Amino acid sequence: MRLFLCLLVITALSACNLVYKQDVQQGNVLDEDNVAQLELGMTKRQVQVLLGSPSVQSPFHANRWDYVNTFSRRGGDPIKRVLTLRFEDERLASVEGSFLEQDTVAAEALRRMQAPDDAPIQDLETLRREN
């Protein structure tokens, strides 16, 4: 009887999802306000200051930058967002990709992870001067 109860408990527990799974955010985390500030004609340096370094910068396609981001909620299927920038003569010529579509799941998660008054630490010396 005890063996039967042990097997029943083990079977019941294995059916439960007791393993904690956290949200996973990978790749370039782009701020929607910064993406909205992109303008055709910006230099590569201006774009890099605004958005940071691209995830993919192919040596074969020097005029194409890809910012790739994936987000998966608690072990679910990942949501992939891509922002592709194309340059002509070192100036931004086109902006395309799925990042421009409304993807509220990832956007909400990013907003929750970063409170509006939290500023990223840019420089240790600046932080020391503020305190």
N, C-alpha and C positions, 0 to 999 in steps of 0.2 A: 504494500500500500504506500509506504514511504517513497519507494522508487517511482511509483506512478505519480505521486504528488510533486516530486522533484522534477520529473520530466515535464509535467504540466506547467510548472512555474517557469522552467527554462524556455519552454516553447512560447509561453505568453510573453516573457520578457524579450525574447528574440523578435517577436512581432512588433514590439514597440520601438520607436525610433528614439533611443535614449542618448545618442551621440549628438553633441552640440556641433552645429555647423554654422560658421559665421559667413557674413557677406564677404565676397572677394572682389576687390577692385584692382585692376591691373592696367598698365600702360599709361599713356598721357591722360592726366585728369585736366581737362580744359574747362576754364570758367566761361560760362555762356556770355557774360558781359565782354570778356576779352575777344571772343570769337565775333561778337557783334561789332567790335571796333575795327575789324579787318576791312581794309579798303583796297580796291584794285590800284596798282601803281606803287604800293609800299615796297621798300627794298627788303631783301632777305634778312638783313640785320634787324630792321624794324619788326618784322614778323617774328623773328626769333626772340627779341626782347619781350614782345607781347605774349607769345604762346610757349616759349621755351624751345628746346631742341626737339626735332621730330623723332618719332619712334623708328621710322624707316626712311633712310636717306641713301638711296642706291647710287653706287658709283657709275652705274650705267644710265641712270636717269637723274642727272644733277639738277634738272629743273623741275623735279617733282618731289614734294615732301608729303609724307603720310603720317598723320597723328592717329594712332590706333588705341582704343580703349575697350576693355571688356569688363562687364559687371555681372556677377551671378549672385542671386539672392539665396542664401542658406542652402547651397548645394543644388540649386535649380539650374536650368539651362542658362548658359551665358548669353548676355545681350552684347553684341559687338557694335561699336560706333567707330566710324572712320571719317576723318576729315582729310581730304586731299587738296593740296595747294600746288598750283602749277605756275611756274615763273617763265617769263620771256625777257631777255636782256636784263637779268637780275632784278626784275620787278614782278610783283604779283599780278598774274594774268587771269587766273580763274580759281574759284573755290567750289568744291563739290564734295559729296559724300553723305553718309547716313547720319553724321553728327548733326546736320542741319535739320533733320526730322525731329519732331517732338518725341523724346524718349523719357517720359516722366519718371519711370522707375529709377533709372540711374541718376537723373537730375535731383530727384528728391533725396536719394541716399547721400549724394554729395553735399546737399544743403544741410542735412542732418549731421553729417560728420564734421562740418565746419560752421561754428556759430558765427553770426554776422560780425561780432566785435573781435573775434579771434584773428589776429594778424600773423601770417607766417613769419618765422624768424629769418630775416634776411642776412643779418650780420651780427656776430656776437658783440662787437664793439658798440654798436647802436643800442643793443639790449642793455649792456652795462651802463651806458650813459643815461638811459631812461630811468634806471633804478637808483 
